[in-house]
Each structure stands twice: as structure tokens, then as C-alpha cells.
């Protein structure tokens, strides 16, 4: 703890009502200032434009679910490969992608693409 932190803590203990009163005042100030700042509409990205083009030509994008896999290392990769090999084929699932490792070697998302066919 630095000297500044110690001084702030001491002031907080010696002046509890001032500190308690300053907290809501700082929150109110933040809300007022937020209302005064001009908000701008975000511009469309390349992804949004691609979605617009897909809708315009009638292409349907199947729903995709991302499943985050956290166990890293060889044990985690072996467990995921085993689970992918033993998975039961479901009519609702069109495709399952393999895990995408992060640069640090920790496993990342596995993409599951849903089928667009309706069940009876």
C-alpha cells in the first residue's frame, strides 16, 4: 500500500459521512455528464454489410453456437478429441468444428453449426 492509499484510507475513516456523501455525488455527476455527451450511431462494419447482402439475395445463415473449452495442454486436447470422436450424430447439428487454440496454448471456442432443417 502506498502512502497515498494510506492517507486516503485514514481520511475515509476520520470523515465517514463526507466519504459516504461524496460517493452518490460522484455517481450523479457521472450520470449527468453522460447525458451531456453526444452519442453517435456506430457505422456499419464489413460483417454487417455482408449480412445485409446475404439477406438481399435470400441466403440463410444457419445459427452457430460457440462453446468455450478451457482445459489446456495435451490432456485437454485429448479429452476434446475423444469427445468429438464419440459424439452422437444429431439431426439438429449440421457441423462441429474442432477447438481453436489461443496463442497461449489454451483451448478456445468450438463452433457448433445448427441444421436449418425443421424436425417433424
C-alpha positions in Angstrom: 0.0 0.0 0.0 1.4 3.4 -1.0 1.5 6.5 1.2 -1.3 8.0 -0.9 -3.5 4.9 -0.3 -2.8 5.1 3.4 -3.8 8.8 3.5 -7.0 8.2 1.6 -7.9 5.3 3.9 -7.2 7.5 7.0 -9.3 10.3 5.7 -12.1 7.9 4.9 -12.1 6.6 8.5 -11.9 10.1 10.0 -14.7 11.5 7.8 -17.2 8.7 7.2 -20.1 11.0 6.3 -18.2 13.1 3.8 -16.9 10.0 2.1 -20.4 8.4 2.1 -21.9 11.6 0.7 -19.2 12.1 -2.0 -19.9 8.6 -3.5 -23.6 9.3 -4.6 -22.5 12.8 -5.7 -19.8 11.4 -7.9 -22.3 8.8 -9.4 -24.8 11.6 -10.1 -22.2 13.7 -11.7 -21.2 10.8 -13.9 -24.8 10.3 -15.0 -25.3 14.0 -15.8 -22.1 14.2 -17.8 -23.0 11.0 -19.7 -26.3 12.6 -20.7 -24.5 15.7 -21.9 -22.1 13.8 -24.2 -23.2 13.4 -27.8 -23.8 9.8 -28.8 -23.1 8.8 -32.3 -24.5 5.9 -34.2 -21.9 3.2 -35.0 -21.1 2.8 -38.6 -21.8 -0.5 -40.3 -18.8 -2.8 -40.4 -17.9 -5.3 -43.1 -19.7 -8.0 -41.2 -22.9 -6.0 -41.1 -22.7 -5.2 -44.8 -22.1 -8.9 -45.5 -25.2 -9.8 -43.5 -27.3 -7.2 -45.5 -26.1 -8.7 -48.8 -26.9 -12.2 -47.6 -30.5 -11.1 -46.7 -30.8 -9.2 -50.0 -30.1 -12.3 -52.1 -32.0 -14.7 -49.9 -29.2 -16.7 -48.3 -30.0 -18.0 -44.9 -27.2 -18.1 -42.3 -27.5 -21.1 -40.1 -27.4 -20.5 -36.3 -24.0 -21.1 -34.8 -23.2 -21.7 -31.2 -19.8 -21.2 -29.7 -18.8 -23.5 -26.9 -15.8 -22.3 -24.9 -13.3 -25.0 -23.9 -10.9 -24.1 -21.1 -8.7 -27.1 -20.2 -5.4 -26.6 -21.9 -2.4 -28.8 -22.5 -2.3 -32.2 -24.0 -4.8 -33.7 -21.5 -7.4 -31.1 -22.5 -6.8 -31.6 -26.3 -7.0 -35.4 -25.8 -10.3 -35.1 -23.9 -11.8 -32.9 -26.6 -10.7 -35.1 -29.4 -12.2 -38.1 -27.6 -15.5 -36.2 -27.1 -15.6 -35.2 -30.7 -14.9 -38.7 -31.8 -17.7 -40.2 -29.6 -20.3 -37.6 -30.2 -23.7 -38.9 -31.2 -24.8 -37.5 -34.6 -27.9 -35.3 -34.1 -30.2 -34.2 -36.8 -30.2 -30.7 -35.2 -26.4 -30.3 -35.6 -25.0 -29.8 -39.1 -21.3 -29.5 -38.3 -19.0 -29.3 -35.3 -15.7 -27.5 -35.7 -12.6 -28.5 -33.8 -11.2 -26.5 -30.9 -9.3 -23.3 -31.8 -6.2 -22.9 -29.6 -5.2 -19.4 -28.4 -1.7 -18.1 -28.9 -1.0 -19.0 -25.2 -1.9 -22.6 -25.9 -5.2 -22.6 -24.0 -8.1 -24.1 -26.0 -10.7 -21.7 -27.2 -14.1 -22.0 -28.8 -15.6 -25.0 -30.6 -18.2 -23.9 -33.1 -21.4 -25.9 -33.4 -23.5 -25.1 -36.5 -27.1 -25.9 -36.2 -29.1 -27.6 -39.1 -31.6 -25.4 -40.9 -33.9 -28.4 -41.5 -37.0 -28.5 -39.3 -37.9 -31.5 -37.2 -41.3 -33.2 -37.6 
